[in-house]
Amino acid sequence: MRLTKQTNYAVRMLMYCAANEGHLSRIPEIAKAYGVSELFLFKILQPLTKAGLVETVRGRNGGVRLGKPAADISLFDVVKVTEDSFAMAECFEDGAVECPLVDSCGLNSALRKALNAFFDVLTEYSIDDLVKARPQINFLLGLTGDQDYRRPAISAPAA
């Protein structure tokens, strides 16, 4: 199984916002930090906002911030919002399956068990875990201790 580029950058965007806690993050800054297009990040932003994982603040001094504490956003939360399908084989897909063993297949059972284990592991890790595991993350993302005077500090989102 391979996660999409959309999921990869959704996690990275959330990590950036978590590392930039207390300030609004701007899409151009996030795009520059990761070397990806702003348009691509705006596309990813929509499902994250709809799911409540991020909040957007409009206006001249606007930006994005986490919609809830980083410790409360699991990797599974992100994956289920950004991935279209978890079909590991034809028998996972809806619709016509031509295999006569579909209801009693050992492969189907094994793959379902593996997928559930994958989801269980993703549930164990939060965005906060990923950020705190890398003390140098602020430096690597270009978020130094001296915050830009144009970026207003914000209060934490309501729980």
N, C-alpha and C positions, 0 to 999 in steps of 0.2 A: 504494500500500500504506500502511496506517495501523496503527501499533502500538497495542495495547490500553492502557487506563488501568492495568491490572495491571502491564504491562511498564514503563511510565513510572514508577510508584511503586516497583517493585522496584529499578530503577536508583537512584532517589532514596534508598531505604532503605540500599542498599549504599554510596552516597556519604556518607550521614550516618555510618554505622559507620566508614568509612575516615577521615573528618574527625575522628571521635571516637576515633581509634586510642589504644590503651592503656587504655581505659575501656569498661565495658559500656554499651550503649545500651538505653534502655527504650522500648518501643512508645509509651507515652503521650507521651514527649518527642519522638519522631520524628513522631507524628501532629500534635502541636501545631506543630512547626516547619514542616510542610507544609500544615497546615489540612485534614487528611483524617481520617476516622474511624479509631479504633483497631481496630475490627472488620475493616475493609477491610485494614489492614496485617497483622493476624493471619492473614487468608486468604492473603495474598501470602507470608507467612513460611513456610508449609508447603512449597511446592515449592522455595523457596530452601534450606531446611534439608535437604530430601531430596536435593538436588543437591550438598550440601556447600559451598554458597556462603556460608552463615551457620551459626553454631552458637548454640544457646540454652543459657543457664545458668539453671536453676530456682532458686527460693527467694526469700527476702526481698530479698536484694541481687542478684538475678538480672537477666538482660537478654539482649541479643544482641550478637554480634560477628562479624566476618568469619570464614569458615571456612578461608580461605587468604589470603595477602597480596593486597592490592588490585591490585598490579601483575600478578597471575596470574589475575585475573577479567576476562575480555573482555566487551564488550557482547554479543557473539554468545552467550557462555555464558548470559547472563541471558535473552536473547530466546528461545533454544531451550527454556528451562525454562518460560517464562511464556506463550508464544504457542501457541495450539491448532493453528493452520493457517497454512501459507504458500501456500495455493492462490490464485494470482493470476488464474486463469481456470478454467473448467470442466474443461479438459484436465489440470489439475494434481491434480484430486480423484480419489480412488479410486472405483471403481464404474463404472456405465454412463455412457459418454460417447457422445453421439449424432452427433458430428461425424465425417464420413467421412475427414477429413484428419488426424485426431488423431496418427497415426504419422509423418506427413510434412509437418507444418504449420510454416511459417516463423514464425508468431506464437508457437507453443509453444516453439520453439527460442530466439527472441529473449527471451521472458519468462523462460525458465530461465536464460539468460545474465545477464540483468539481476538476477535473484534471487541468483545466485551472486556477482555483483559486490557486491551489497548485503551479503551475508554476509561477503565478504572485507574490506570496509571496517569492519564491526562488529568483526571479529576483530583489526583493527589498534589498536583503542582499548580501554584498560583502565579500570577504576573509578579507579585511581590517576591516570591521565591526566586524567580529568574533575575530580578533586579538586585536583590540583596546578595545573591551568590557572586556577583561581580562588582566589587567595591570601586573599581575604576570605570564603571559604566558612564558616569557623568563626563569624565574626561574623554572617553572614546566617542561619545555622542556630541561633543562640543558644548556640553552644558557645564560651564565652570561655576565656581562659587560666586563670581561677580555677575549677577543677573543683569541683563540689559535693562536700562531705565525705562524703555518703552514697553516692557512686558510687565503689566501690573500683577502684583501678587493677588492670589485669590484664596478664598476660604475653601475648605474641604467640602465636597458634595455631601448633601444630607444623606444619612444612612437609611 
